[in-house]
Amino acid sequence: MTVIPNMTTLDKMALQHYYATNGTRLCLYQARCSTTSATWRVRKHRILNSG
Protein backbone atom coordinates (compact mmCIF):
# COMPACT_ATOMS: atom_id res chain seq x y z
CA MET A 1 0.00 0.00 0.00
CA THR A 2 1.27 3.42 -0.92
CA VAL A 3 1.66 5.79 1.99
CA ILE A 4 1.31 9.51 1.39
CA PRO A 5 3.74 11.86 3.12
CA ASN A 6 2.21 13.74 6.04
CA MET A 7 -0.36 11.04 6.71
CA THR A 8 -1.14 10.69 10.39
CA THR A 9 -1.35 7.37 12.16
CA LEU A 10 -5.10 7.80 12.24
CA ASP A 11 -5.13 8.27 8.47
CA LYS A 12 -3.12 5.10 7.98
CA MET A 13 -5.33 3.13 10.33
CA ALA A 14 -8.46 4.29 8.56
CA LEU A 15 -6.99 3.44 5.16
CA GLN A 16 -5.91 0.01 6.33
CA HIS A 17 -9.35 -0.61 7.78
CA TYR A 18 -10.95 0.57 4.57
CA TYR A 19 -8.78 -1.70 2.45
CA ALA A 20 -9.45 -4.62 4.77
CA THR A 21 -13.22 -4.18 4.71
CA ASN A 22 -13.76 -3.09 1.12
CA GLY A 23 -10.71 -4.00 -0.94
CA THR A 24 -11.47 -1.03 -3.15
CA ARG A 25 -8.78 0.86 -4.99
CA LEU A 26 -8.60 4.41 -3.67
CA CYS A 27 -7.23 7.60 -5.05
CA LEU A 28 -4.70 7.82 -2.25
CA TYR A 29 -3.89 11.46 -2.80
CA GLN A 30 -7.44 12.29 -1.75
CA ALA A 31 -7.68 9.66 0.95
CA ARG A 32 -7.83 11.57 4.20
CA CYS A 33 -9.82 10.51 7.20
CA SER A 34 -11.30 12.25 10.15
CA THR A 35 -11.80 11.17 13.73
CA THR A 36 -15.52 11.00 12.94
CA SER A 37 -16.73 8.07 10.87
CA ALA A 38 -19.38 10.25 9.28
CA THR A 39 -16.78 12.57 7.79
CA TRP A 40 -14.75 9.57 6.65
CA ARG A 41 -17.83 8.13 4.92
CA VAL A 42 -18.43 11.44 3.16
CA ARG A 43 -14.84 11.71 2.04
CA LYS A 44 -14.78 8.06 1.04
CA HIS A 45 -17.88 8.66 -1.06
CA ARG A 46 -16.21 11.62 -2.76
CA ILE A 47 -13.04 9.61 -3.37
CA LEU A 48 -14.92 6.71 -4.93
CA ASN A 49 -16.90 9.03 -7.16
CA SER A 50 -14.06 11.32 -8.19
CA GLY A 51 -12.81 9.45 -11.16
C-alpha positions, 0 to 999 in steps of 0.5 A: 500500500502506498503511503502519502507523506504527512499522513497521520497514524489515524489516516493510515489506520483508517486506510488500512481498515478501509482496504481490509473491509472493502478491498477497493482501490482508492485515489490515495492522494485524496484519501484523508480521514477524520476522527468521525466516521461520518466525515470519513464516509463522506470523504470516502464517497467523494473519493470513490466518485471522483474518477 
